[in-house]
Amino acid sequence: MNYSFHPEAELEFLEAIAYLDDCDEDLGLDFSRQVYRVIRLLTQFPNLGTPIEDRFRRCLIERFRYGLIYEIIDDEIVIQVVMHTSRDPEYWKTRVYPD
């Protein structure tokens, strides 16, 4: 199974890496590795994440206060959100449920 990032999710991912690198030199790299480890697991076990709403699932990133919100479309994991767990849990819905 393949994966892709929603463009805004990719930006969130890159911003998180930059922020964590500012906190500690290797923290962004560690975060990136953990995210890709989770993505590899999801491509093997797409239903691994916790169902959260409709067709969406969430998978938390070990050691970090971030999670991935994704959906399975055909044979692809589409990462819709890379979200800090302290952020408003509803903010991403405007991205995936446009008016």
C-alpha positions in Angstrom: 0.0 0.0 0.0 1.2 3.5 -0.8 0.9 6.7 1.2 0.6 10.4 0.5 0.3 13.6 2.5 -2.4 16.2 2.0 -0.5 19.4 1.1 -1.4 21.1 4.4 -0.5 18.0 6.3 2.9 17.9 4.7 3.4 21.6 5.7 2.4 20.7 9.3 4.9 17.9 9.3 7.7 20.2 8.0 6.8 22.9 10.5 6.8 20.4 13.4 10.3 19.2 12.3 11.6 22.8 12.2 10.1 23.6 15.6 11.5 20.5 17.2 14.9 21.2 15.7 14.8 24.7 17.2 14.2 23.0 20.6 17.0 20.5 20.3 19.3 19.8 17.4 18.3 16.1 16.8 14.7 16.3 17.9 13.3 17.0 14.5 15.2 14.1 13.0 13.9 11.8 15.8 10.4 13.0 15.1 10.7 12.5 11.4 12.0 8.9 11.9 9.1 8.2 14.3 6.5 9.5 11.8 8.0 7.4 9.0 8.0 4.4 11.3 4.3 4.8 11.9 3.7 5.3 8.2 5.5 2.1 7.4 3.3 0.3 9.9 0.2 1.9 8.4 1.0 0.8 4.9 1.3 -2.8 6.3 -1.7 -2.6 8.7 -4.0 0.2 7.4 -6.6 -0.3 10.1 -4.0 0.1 12.9 -5.1 3.6 13.9 -8.0 4.3 16.2 -11.3 5.2 14.3 -12.2 8.7 15.2 -14.9 9.9 12.8 -16.5 8.7 9.6 -13.7 7.3 7.5 -10.8 8.8 9.5 -8.4 7.2 11.9 -5.7 8.6 14.2 -2.3 7.2 15.1 -0.2 8.8 17.8 3.5 9.3 17.4 5.5 7.6 20.1 7.5 9.9 22.3 6.0 13.0 20.8 2.7 14.9 21.4 1.7 14.6 17.8 -0.7 12.3 15.9 -1.5 11.5 12.3 -5.1 11.6 11.1 -5.5 9.6 7.9 -8.0 7.9 5.7 -7.7 4.9 3.4 -8.6 5.7 -0.2 -8.5 2.8 -2.5 -5.0 1.3 -2.0 -3.5 4.4 -0.4 -3.0 5.9 3.1 -3.8 9.6 2.8 -2.4 11.5 5.7 -4.8 14.4 6.1 -3.4 16.0 9.3 -0.2 16.1 11.3 -1.5 17.5 14.6 0.0 18.5 18.0 -2.3 16.8 20.6 -2.7 20.1 22.5 -4.2 21.8 19.4 -8.0 22.3 19.1 -9.1 18.7 18.1 -11.7 20.1 15.7 -9.5 22.4 13.6 -8.8 19.9 10.9 -12.4 19.2 10.0 -12.7 22.3 7.8 -9.9 20.8 5.7 -11.7 17.5 5.1 -15.3 18.6 5.2 -15.4 21.7 2.9 -18.6 23.6 2.9 
